[in-house]
Amino acid sequence: MERGTLGEVWAAMEAMVDAGAAARLGVCNFNEVALRVLLALPPRVLPCVNQVERHPLLPQWRLLHACAARGVRVQAHSPLGHANEKLIRQPVRRATRDAPGARLELI
């Protein structure tokens, strides 16, 4: 295994689970190809979550379905699209944003 490859890194992360330093493992910003590569290793510990940018302007449906088919949950980061004005101006978002006591980082 080449130093610094996905396989080597994942094996080191699995060792953390073995040592009790982590209960589960996850990945971040893995597209369908990266997920397939990881699962083809095959890993002893499967990723339980893939954290990706996902919001109405970037729904990533294919990735969502690919993860679901492999038992990997998807967690959205930047659900407001990095405060993208086009997304924030949508009627439902605007009503939420304008509600008394609302703060953008909590919407």
RODO-2510 file (C-alpha; in nm, 4 decimals, decimal comma):
residues 107
     n   res          X          Y          Z
     1     m     0,0000     0,0000     0,0000
     2     e     0,1435     0,3364    -0,1025
     3     r     0,2080     0,5834     0,1806
     4     g    -0,0694     0,8405     0,2050
     5     t    -0,3153     0,6522    -0,0102
     6     l    -0,6816     0,6273     0,0806
     7     g    -0,6270     0,2665     0,1872
     8     e    -0,3443     0,3578     0,4212
     9     v    -0,5316     0,6503     0,5702
    10     w    -0,8486     0,4463     0,6162
    11     a    -0,6510     0,1632     0,7814
    12     a    -0,5079     0,4172     1,0278
    13     m    -0,8595     0,5421     1,1003
    14     e    -0,9795     0,1835     1,1527
    15     a    -0,6962     0,1425     1,4041
    16     m    -0,8474     0,4350     1,5969
    17     v    -1,1752     0,2425     1,6167
    18     d    -0,9871    -0,0699     1,7276
    19     a    -0,8138     0,1317     2,0011
    20     g    -1,1438     0,2747     2,1213
    21     a    -1,0476     0,6312     2,0238
    22     a    -1,3400     0,6524     1,7793
    23     a    -1,6753     0,4787     1,7775
    24     r    -1,7485     0,5236     1,4064
    25     l    -1,5864     0,6625     1,0945
    26     g    -1,7153     0,9040     0,8361
    27     v    -1,5982     1,0865     0,5283
    28     c    -1,6390     1,4388     0,4014
    29     n    -1,6926     1,5594     0,0441
    30     f    -1,6707     1,2102    -0,1051
    31     n    -1,8306     1,1968    -0,4485
    32     e    -1,9681     0,8734    -0,5962
    33     v    -1,6307     0,7697    -0,7378
    34     a    -1,4421     0,8275    -0,4127
    35     l    -1,7078     0,6343    -0,2216
    36     r    -1,6801     0,3425    -0,4668
    37     v    -1,2991     0,3431    -0,4337
    38     l    -1,3195     0,3341    -0,0551
    39     l    -1,5779     0,0556    -0,0489
    40     a    -1,3761    -0,1482    -0,3002
    41     l    -1,0749    -0,1699    -0,0632
    42     p    -1,2803    -0,3251     0,1173
    43     p    -1,2738    -0,1504     0,4543
    44     r    -1,3206    -0,3437     0,7785
    45     v    -1,5110    -0,0452     0,9212
    46     l    -1,7609     0,1083     0,6846
    47     p    -1,8151     0,4844     0,6809
    48     c    -2,1408     0,5703     0,8538
    49     v    -2,1728     0,9253     0,7154
    50     n    -2,0621     1,1401     0,4228
    51     q    -2,0721     1,5117     0,4994
    52     v    -2,1225     1,7123     0,1795
    53     e    -2,2475     2,0518     0,0687
    54     r    -2,6152     2,0000    -0,0007
    55     h    -2,8985     2,2521    -0,0294
    56     p    -3,1818     2,3392    -0,2723
    57     l    -2,9362     2,4870    -0,5236
    58     l    -2,7041     2,1832    -0,4972
    59     p    -2,9236     1,8848    -0,4046
    60     q    -2,6762     1,6136    -0,5152
    61     w    -2,9531     1,3564    -0,5644
    62     r    -2,7306     1,0954    -0,7342
    63     l    -2,4824     1,1104    -0,4481
    64     l    -2,7639     1,0901    -0,1932
    65     h    -2,9011     0,7766    -0,3612
    66     a    -2,5531     0,6226    -0,3996
    67     c    -2,4845     0,6729    -0,0299
    68     a    -2,8245     0,5372     0,0715
    69     a    -2,7724     0,2253    -0,1417
    70     r    -2,4509     0,1572     0,0514
    71     g    -2,5880     0,2359     0,3975
    72     v    -2,3988     0,5655     0,4292
    73     r    -2,5970     0,8565     0,5707
    74     v    -2,5581     1,2030     0,4212
    75     q    -2,5102     1,5058     0,6417
    76     a    -2,5416     1,8444     0,4748
    77     h    -2,2965     2,1187     0,5526
    78     s    -2,3645     2,4703     0,4239
    79     p    -2,7402     2,4046     0,3959
    80     l    -2,7848     2,7726     0,3119
    81     g    -2,5291     2,7588     0,0338
    82     h    -2,2781     2,9787     0,2165
    83     a    -2,5498     3,2445     0,2587
    84     n    -2,6122     3,2502    -0,1162
    85     e    -2,8490     3,5399    -0,1858
    86     k    -3,0434     3,3406    -0,4470
    87     l    -3,1206     3,0769    -0,1867
    88     i    -3,1891     3,3187     0,0986
    89     r    -3,4323     3,5210    -0,1165
    90     q    -3,6627     3,2224    -0,1665
    91     p    -4,0030     3,2865    -0,0031
    92     v    -3,9806     3,0208     0,2697
    93     r    -3,6281     3,1239     0,3636
    94     r    -3,7207     3,4924     0,3574
    95     a    -4,0138     3,4342     0,5958
    96     t    -3,7887     3,2374     0,8293
    97     r    -3,5130     3,4969     0,8060
    98     d    -3,7535     3,7804     0,8887
    99     a    -3,9103     3,6051     1,1889
   100     p    -3,8634     3,7808     1,5255
   101     g    -3,5330     3,6842     1,6875
   102     a    -3,4084     3,4919     1,3816
   103     r    -3,0361     3,4863     1,3180
   104     l    -2,9001     3,3816     0,9802
   105     e    -2,6647     3,1220     1,1298
   106     l    -2,9613     2,9504     1,2990
   107     i    -3,1925     2,9389     0,9981
***
